[in-house]
């Protein structure tokens, strides 16, 4: 198991403007000078957290998925973020995983944010997505899922190594974001990465980022409140050492 390099992109989003968002992220991605294994974008990175699902939805063979595959091929890595997808009359807040070899996998957001009426415009997912990538097991989740530890609980016999959240988490509840990311790292003995946005959305809800990386012991290794592209190395040795020295998972319920 080798170290894994991940790149998080925290930025403002152009409200319901796919063309401008893709153009912006393409420029940011092309400016990444160092090699990376995985690029992570926020929740609904092409539109912002919009409830206009019918107007903004795409198909899996649409522009944004093709763009993600092209970016993955260009940078020789994987790229992940959520977008709005229509499939068989249902609308999903869907996290797309696009790899340089052309592989595409997806996760439909399990926990829809009822206080924002997300459940009225989107269909909840039922299946988890744990990617095996470069000898790492990566559990991919979206925003509100962060509040539900049973859904995210690690498997003591076959544990995942990294837990990723792509989000549009508002400033008003940032203390919750910080505390829950740390808690998920400690209880699952995994690296936890939360990728958020900054700036006001189309509903004038402010976001202040706090894109973060947490060590399996709960230490915050990186966080930011500004527009930033950050590449961070997840150390395989640190993960293995933590689980060996503190074998909490084997005694979990």
PAPAZA-504300 format. One line per 5 residues: number of its first residue (from 0); for each residue x, y, z of N, C-alpha, C. Coordinates in steps of 0.1 Angstrom, whole numbers. Example, Ala and Ser with C-alpha at 12.3 -4.5 7.8 and 13.67 -1.06 7.14 Angstrom:
0> 132/-57/78/123/-45/78/132/-33/78 ~ 128/-22/71/137/-11/71/129/0/79;
This chain:
0> 8/-12/0/0/0/0/9/13/0 ~ 8/21/-10/15/33/-12/7/45/-7 ~ 14/56/-4/7/68/-1/-2/73/-12 ~ -12/80/-9/-22/85/-18/-23/100/-18 ~ -21/106/-30/-22/121/-31/-35/125/-36;
5> -42/134/-28/-55/139/-31/-54/154/-33 ~ -62/159/-42/-63/173/-44/-77/178/-42 ~ -79/187/-33/-93/193/-30/-93/207/-37 ~ -105/210/-42/-107/223/-49/-119/230/-42 ~ -116/241/-35/-126/248/-27/-127/262/-35;
10> -140/265/-39/-142/277/-47/-156/282/-45 ~ -159/294/-50/-173/298/-52/-179/290/-64 ~ -192/290/-65/-198/284/-76/-207/294/-83 ~ -208/293/-96/-217/301/-104/-231/295/-104 ~ -241/302/-98/-254/297/-96/-261/292/-108;
15> -263/279/-109/-271/273/-120/-265/276/-134 ~ -252/277/-134/-245/280/-147/-234/270/-149 ~ -238/259/-156/-229/248/-159/-217/252/-167 ~ -219/260/-177/-208/264/-186/-197/271/-178 ~ -201/281/-170/-191/289/-163/-184/280/-152;
20> -192/271/-146/-185/263/-135/-175/253/-142 ~ -179/247/-153/-169/238/-159/-157/245/-164 ~ -159/257/-170/-148/265/-174/-139/269/-163 ~ -145/273/-151/-137/276/-140/-129/265/-134 ~ -136/253/-133/-129/242/-127/-118/236/-137;
25> -121/237/-150/-111/232/-159/-98/240/-158 ~ -99/253/-156/-88/262/-155/-80/258/-142 ~ -87/256/-131/-81/253/-118/-74/239/-119 ~ -80/230/-125/-75/216/-127/-62/217/-136 ~ -63/224/-147/-51/225/-156/-39/232/-149;
30> -42/240/-139/-31/247/-132/-25/239/-121 ~ -30/227/-118/-24/218/-108/-10/213/-114 ~ 0/217/-107/14/215/-113/20/202/-109 ~ 16/197/-97/21/184/-92/12/172/-95 ~ 18/160/-95/10/149/-98/1/146/-86;
35> -11/141/-90/-21/137/-79/-28/125/-83 ~ -34/118/-74/-41/105/-77/-56/108/-78 ~ -61/118/-71/-75/120/-70/-78/135/-68 ~ -87/140/-76/-92/154/-75/-106/154/-70 ~ -109/161/-60/-122/162/-54/-129/176/-55;
40> -141/176/-60/-149/188/-62/-161/188/-53 ~ -167/200/-50/-178/200/-41/-191/194/-46 ~ -201/193/-37/-214/188/-41/-220/198/-51 ~ -227/192/-61/-233/199/-72/-224/210/-77 ~ -212/206/-81/-202/216/-85/-205/223/-98;
45> -214/217/-106/-217/224/-119/-228/234/-118 ~ -236/234/-107/-248/242/-106/-249/249/-93 ~ -243/245/-82/-246/249/-69/-258/240/-64 ~ -261/241/-51/-271/232/-44/-285/237/-48 ~ -289/234/-60/-302/239/-65/-313/228/-65;
50> -325/232/-62/-336/223/-63/-343/223/-76 ~ -337/230/-86/-343/230/-100/-338/218/-107 ~ -342/206/-102/-337/194/-107/-341/191/-122 ~ -353/194/-125/-358/191/-138/-352/200/-149 ~ -349/212/-145/-343/221/-155/-328/219/-157;
55> -321/214/-146/-307/213/-147/-301/199/-148 ~ -310/189/-148/-305/175/-148/-298/172/-161 ~ -289/163/-160/-282/157/-172/-283/142/-172 ~ -280/136/-183/-279/121/-184/-264/117/-181 ~ -263/104/-179/-249/99/-176/-240/100/-188;
60> -245/102/-200/-237/104/-212/-237/119/-216 ~ -240/127/-206/-241/141/-209/-228/149/-208 ~ -229/162/-209/-217/171/-210/-208/170/-197 ~ -213/170/-185/-205/171/-173/-197/158/-171 ~ -204/146/-173/-197/133/-171/-186/132/-181;
65> -188/136/-194/-178/136/-204/-167/145/-200 ~ -170/157/-195/-160/166/-191/-151/160/-180 ~ -157/153/-170/-150/147/-159/-140/137/-164 ~ -145/128/-174/-136/118/-180/-125/124/-187 ~ -127/135/-194/-116/142/-201/-106/148/-191;
70> -111/154/-181/-102/159/-170/-94/148/-164 ~ -100/137/-161/-93/126/-155/-82/121/-164 ~ -85/120/-177/-75/115/-187/-64/125/-188 ~ -67/138/-188/-57/148/-190/-47/148/-179 ~ -52/147/-166/-44/147/-154/-39/133/-150;
75> -43/123/-157/-40/109/-154/-43/106/-139 ~ -55/108/-135/-60/106/-121/-74/103/-122 ~ -80/101/-110/-95/100/-109/-100/114/-104 ~ -113/117/-107/-119/129/-103/-133/126/-98 ~ -137/132/-87/-150/129/-81/-157/142/-76;
80> -170/143/-78/-179/154/-73/-193/150/-77 ~ -203/157/-71/-217/154/-74/-223/164/-83 ~ -232/159/-91/-240/166/-101/-254/161/-101 ~ -263/168/-108/-277/165/-109/-279/155/-121 ~ -284/143/-119/-286/134/-129/-301/129/-130;
85> -306/128/-142/-320/122/-144/-318/108/-149 ~ -326/99/-144/-325/85/-148/-339/78/-146 ~ -345/74/-157/-358/67/-157/-368/75/-149 ~ -368/89/-151/-378/97/-145/-375/101/-131 ~ -364/97/-125/-360/101/-112/-348/110/-113;
90> -347/119/-103/-336/129/-102/-328/126/-90 ~ -315/126/-92/-305/122/-82/-295/133/-80 ~ -291/135/-67/-279/142/-64/-268/131/-64 ~ -261/130/-75/-253/118/-77/-238/122/-77 ~ -230/115/-69/-216/116/-69/-210/108/-80;
95> -203/114/-89/-197/107/-100/-182/105/-97 ~ -177/92/-99/-163/89/-99/-159/86/-113 ~ -150/94/-119/-145/92/-132/-130/90/-132 ~ -125/79/-138/-111/76/-138/-104/77/-151 ~ -91/78/-151/-83/81/-163/-85/69/-173;
100> -88/57/-168/-90/46/-177/-104/45/-183 ~ -112/55/-180/-126/56/-186/-136/50/-177 ~ -133/44/-166/-143/38/-157/-151/49/-150 ~ -164/47/-149/-173/56/-143/-181/49/-133 ~ -182/53/-120/-190/47/-110/-198/59/-103;
105> -208/55/-96/-216/66/-90/-222/62/-77 ~ -226/72/-69/-233/71/-56/-244/81/-55 ~ -256/76/-53/-267/85/-51/-269/89/-36 ~ -270/102/-33/-270/107/-20/-281/99/-12 ~ -277/93/-1/-287/85/7/-296/94/16;
110> -290/104/22/-297/112/32/-300/126/25 ~ -312/128/21/-316/141/15/-320/151/26 ~ -316/164/23/-317/174/33/-332/179/34 ~ -340/174/42/-354/177/43/-357/191/46 ~ -348/198/54/-350/212/58/-348/221/46;
115> -342/216/36/-341/224/23/-349/218/12 ~ -359/209/16/-368/203/6/-361/195/-5 ~ -349/190/-2/-342/182/-12/-350/169/-15 ~ -357/164/-5/-364/152/-7/-376/153/-16 ~ -380/166/-19/-392/169/-28/-387/169/-42;
120> -374/170/-45/-369/172/-58/-360/161/-63 ~ -355/153/-53/-346/142/-56/-350/129/-50 ~ -345/118/-56/-348/105/-50/-335/100/-43 ~ -338/95/-31/-327/90/-22/-321/77/-28 ~ -308/76/-26/-301/64/-30/-302/53/-19;
125> -298/41/-23/-299/30/-14/-286/22/-12 ~ -276/25/-21/-264/17/-20/-252/26/-17 ~ -243/20/-10/-230/27/-7/-221/25/-19 ~ -211/34/-20/-200/32/-30/-187/33/-23 ~ -180/21/-23/-166/21/-18/-157/17/-29;
130> -149/26/-33/-140/24/-45/-127/18/-40 ~ -122/7/-47/-108/2/-44/-99/8/-55 ~ -90/17/-50/-82/25/-59/-68/26/-54 ~ -58/21/-62/-44/22/-58/-42/16/-44 ~ -49/5/-41/-48/-3/-29/-55/4/-17;
135> -61/15/-19/-69/21/-9/-84/19/-11 ~ -91/17/0/-106/16/-1/-112/30/3 ~ -120/36/-6/-124/50/-5/-140/49/-4 ~ -145/54/7/-160/55/8/-164/69/5 ~ -173/69/-5/-177/82/-11/-192/86/-6;
140> -193/98/0/-206/102/5/-208/117/2 ~ -220/122/5/-224/136/1/-230/143/13 ~ -224/154/17/-229/164/26/-237/159/38 ~ -250/159/38/-259/156/49/-256/142/54 ~ -251/133/46/-247/119/50/-238/120/63;
145> -230/131/64/-221/132/75/-227/131/89 ~ -240/134/90/-247/133/103/-251/119/107 ~ -249/109/99/-255/96/101/-244/85/102 ~ -239/84/115/-227/75/117/-230/60/114 ~ -243/56/116/-246/42/113/-244/38/98;
150> -248/47/90/-247/46/75/-232/45/71 ~ -224/52/79/-209/54/76/-201/44/83 ~ -206/36/92/-198/28/101/-189/19/93 ~ -177/18/98/-167/10/91/-169/-5/94 ~ -165/-13/85/-165/-28/86/-152/-32/93;
155> -154/-38/105/-142/-42/112/-134/-53/105 ~ -140/-61/97/-133/-72/90/-128/-68/77 ~ -133/-58/71/-128/-53/57/-130/-38/57 ~ -122/-31/65/-125/-16/67/-121/-8/54 ~ -128/3/52/-124/13/42/-113/21/49;
160> -105/29/41/-94/36/45/-96/51/45 ~ -105/56/36/-107/70/34/-122/72/33 ~ -127/82/40/-141/86/39/-142/100/34 ~ -149/102/22/-149/115/15/-163/120/16 ~ -164/133/19/-177/140/18/-175/152/8;
165> -184/153/-2/-184/165/-11/-197/172/-6 ~ -196/186/-5/-206/193/3/-209/207/-2 ~ -221/212/1/-224/226/2/-229/229/16 ~ -220/229/25/-223/230/40/-223/245/44 ~ -234/251/49/-235/265/51/-227/270/63;
170> -224/282/63/-216/289/74/-223/287/88 ~ -236/287/88/-244/287/101/-241/275/109 ~ -237/263/102/-235/251/109/-221/246/108 ~ -211/255/107/-198/251/105/-192/243/117 ~ -196/247/129/-192/240/141/-196/225/140;
175> -207/222/135/-212/208/133/-203/201/123 ~ -200/208/112/-191/202/101/-178/198/107 ~ -172/207/114/-158/204/120/-159/193/130 ~ -169/193/138/-169/183/149/-173/169/143 ~ -182/169/133/-186/156/127/-175/150/119;
180> -168/158/111/-157/153/103/-146/146/113 ~ -143/153/124/-134/147/133/-139/135/139 ~ -151/135/143/-157/123/149/-157/111/140 ~ -161/113/127/-161/102/118/-147/96/116 ~ -137/105/116/-123/100/115/-119/91/127;
185> -122/96/139/-119/88/151/-126/75/152 ~ -139/75/150/-147/63/152/-145/52/141 ~ -141/57/129/-139/47/118/-124/44/116 ~ -115/51/123/-101/49/121/-97/50/106 ~ -101/61/100/-99/63/86/-96/78/84;
190> -88/81/73/-87/95/69/-101/100/65 ~ -104/112/68/-117/118/64/-114/131/57 ~ -120/133/46/-118/145/37/-132/151/35 ~ -133/163/38/-146/171/35/-143/182/26 ~ -149/182/14/-147/193/4/-159/201/3;
195> -158/214/7/-169/223/7/-167/235/-3 ~ -176/243/-4/-176/255/-12/-174/268/-4 ~ -172/279/-10/-173/292/-3/-182/301/-11 ~ -186/313/-5/-194/322/-11/-209/320/-9 ~ -217/330/-13/-232/329/-12/-237/321/-24;
200> -248/313/-21/-254/306/-32/-266/314/-38 ~ -274/309/-47/-285/316/-53/-296/319/-43 ~ -296/313/-32/-306/316/-21/-300/325/-11 ~ -288/331/-13/-281/340/-4/-277/333/9 ~ -274/321/8/-269/313/19/-254/313/19;
205> -247/319/29/-233/320/29/-226/307/32 ~ -214/305/26/-206/293/28/-192/298/30 ~ -185/292/40/-171/297/43/-161/285/42 ~ -164/275/35/-154/265/32/-152/255/44 ~ -140/255/50/-135/245/59/-133/232/52;
210> -130/232/39/-125/220/33/-113/215/42 ~ -114/202/46/-105/197/56/-100/183/53 ~ -89/179/59/-84/166/59/-81/162/74 ~ -87/151/78/-85/146/92/-77/133/92 ~ -68/132/101/-60/120/103/-69/109/110;
215> -66/96/109/-74/86/115/-75/88/131 ~ -65/95/136/-65/97/151/-74/109/155 ~ -79/116/145/-87/128/147/-80/141/146 ~ -68/142/143/-60/154/141/-64/160/128 ~ -66/174/128/-69/181/115/-55/184/109;
220> -53/178/97/-40/181/90/-41/192/80 ~ -53/196/77/-55/207/67/-69/213/68 ~ -70/226/68/-83/232/66/-81/246/60 ~ -92/251/53/-90/264/47/-104/271/46 ~ -104/284/46/-116/292/45/-116/301/32;
225> -106/299/24/-105/307/12/-105/298/-1 ~ -106/305/-12/-106/297/-25/-92/291/-26 ~ -91/278/-27/-78/272/-27/-78/258/-33 ~ -68/255/-41/-65/242/-46/-54/236/-38 ~ -56/225/-31/-47/220/-22/-44/205/-24;
230> -32/201/-25/-28/187/-27/-22/182/-14 ~ -27/171/-9/-24/165/4/-20/150/2 ~ -10/146/9/-6/132/9/-12/124/21 ~ -19/114/18/-24/105/28/-14/94/30 ~ -9/93/42/3/84/45/-2/70/49;
235> 1/60/41/-3/46/44/2/41/57 ~ 15/45/60/21/41/72/13/46/84 ~ 9/58/84/1/64/95/-12/57/97 ~ -19/54/87/-31/46/88/-29/33/94 ~ -19/25/89/-16/12/94/-11/12/108;
240> -3/22/112/2/23/126/-9/26/135 ~ -18/35/132/-30/39/140/-38/27/143 ~ -41/19/133/-50/7/135/-42/-4/143 ~ -29/-5/141/-22/-15/149/-20/-11/163 ~ -17/2/166/-15/6/180/-28/7/188;
245> -39/11/181/-52/12/187/-62/4/180 ~ -63/-9/182/-72/-17/174/-87/-17/179 ~ -92/-5/178/-106/-3/183/-116/-9/174 ~ -113/-10/161/-124/-15/152/-127/-29/155 ~ -118/-37/159/-120/-52/161/-130/-54/172;
250> -132/-44/181/-141/-46/192/-154/-38/190 ~ -156/-33/178/-169/-26/175/-181/-35/175 ~ -193/-29/177/-205/-37/177/-208/-42/163;
